[in-house]
Amino acid sequence: MGKSQETFGKKEVRKKNEKKRKDKEVKRAKKKSEGKSNFDDMIAYVDEFGMISSTPPDPDRKISVSTESIELKVTKNTSQNTPDFVRKGVVTNFNKSKGYGFIRDMKSGLSIFVHINSMLEPVKENDVVIFELGKGAKGPSAMKVKLFKEEA
């Protein structure tokens, strides 16, 4: 049988692969001669301020915490723990043509957005209303708004 013909392109590819193999062996030998890296060189520490440091923490500054000082509790939902979603407030401004306005909450003093679609009764400025606090697209929003009527 005859010898297979090796073209110029095939020779170049073979030489390139042999060069890569030799370079890899040289790198491996160089790394081996330098010595193995130490695990302690790879460790990073975090200090009390949250900064990364290469030095270990000082054992003299260690704070010990007794297990008795840690409190573990399970809180039950009682009527005083549940948030009050029904609130009372004053309509500070309301634009009927645009269909929205704001209510000043009497408890927290916050200005809460109200839309005409969430009103059960028609209201005007300076009316005292009761409403449910809900979550709107851009923050707290008043829902189910109706006039506050004092019961005698």
N, C-alpha and C positions, 0 to 999 in steps of 0.2 A: 504494500500500500504506500501511496505517496504521502509526503509530508503536507499537512494542511497549509494553505497559503495564509500568511499573516499580513494584513494590509497595514498601511501607515497609520490609519485611524485607530485600529485595534492595538497597535504597539503603543501609541500615545496614551490610550486609556489604561493599559496594563502598567505603564511607567508611572502614571498619575496615582493609581491605586497603591503601587508599591511604595511610592514616596509618602503617601498618607500613612501607610502602615508603619514605616520607619519613623516618621515624625511622632506618631502615637507612642511607639516604643521608647523614644528619647524622652518624651514628656513623662511617661510612667517611671522611667529610671531616675529622672531628675526629682520627681516627687518622692520616690522611695529613698533617695539619698538625703533629702532634707529632713526626713524623720516624720513620724506620724504627728498629727496635731493633737494637742492635749484637750481633753473634754473641758477642763477648767477655763481654757481660752475661749471656748464657745459660749459659756454661760453669761447671761446678762441679768442684772438685779434691778429691782424697782425700789427706789427709796420712798420715804414717807410723804414726799411731795409729788409722787407719781412720775419722777424723772428716771430714765433708764441710765444705769451706771454699770461700770465693769468691776467695781469694788463691792465685796459682800457687806451686808449690814453689820453695824457695830453691835456686838452682843450686850454691851453695857447699856445701850439705849432701848433694850427690849422691854416691852410692857407686858406684864402677865395679867390675865383676866381670869377671875374665878368663875367657875360654872354656876355658882349660886347667884351671882349678880345678873345673870342673863334671864330676862323674863320672857316666858312664852305664854301667849294667851290666844284664845279663840273668842272673838266678839260675836255676839248674837245680834241679829237685826231686831231692834226694838223700835217702838214708835219714836223715841227721841233720837235714835241713830239714823233713821231713814230721812232723806232730804225732803223738804216740803216743796212740792212742785206747784201747788196752787198758791199764787201770790196776789198781793194787792198793790195797786199802783195808780198813778195819775197820768192821764194822757197829756204829754207836754206839747206835742204838735201832731196834727194829722191833716193830710192833704187828700180830700175826697176825689179830686180830679186825677191824681196819680195813684191813689189807692193804697197808700202806706203812710206810716207815721211811727212815733216812738212813745213808749210808756216809761215813766220814771218809777222804778221799783221802790216802794216805801221801806222795805226791809234793808236792802243793800245799797240803794241809791244809784244803781246802774240804769243806764238808758237802754231799753230793750226794743228791738225792731218789732213792728206789728204790720201785717198785711190785711187788707180788707177781706180776703177770703177766709181768714181765721177768726172773724168776728161773728158772734151769734146775734148781737144787737147793734144798731147804729150808735156810734159814739161821736163826741166832739171834744175839742180841747178843754182841758181842766176838769174832765169827768173822772170820777174815781171808779176804777174798774177792778174786777178780779180776773185772773188769767192763769193758765198753766204755762210753766216754763218749759220750752222745748228747744231742740237743736235745729237751727236753720242752716242755710247754705254757707253763710259767712259768720256764724256765731249764734248766740242765744236769740231765740225768737219767741214771741208770745203766741199762744194757741188758745182757742176756745175763750175768747175775750167777751165779757158781758159786763153790764153796769153793776156796780155794787149798790145794793139796796139795804139800808140798815133796817133790821127787824126790831119792832118795838114791842 
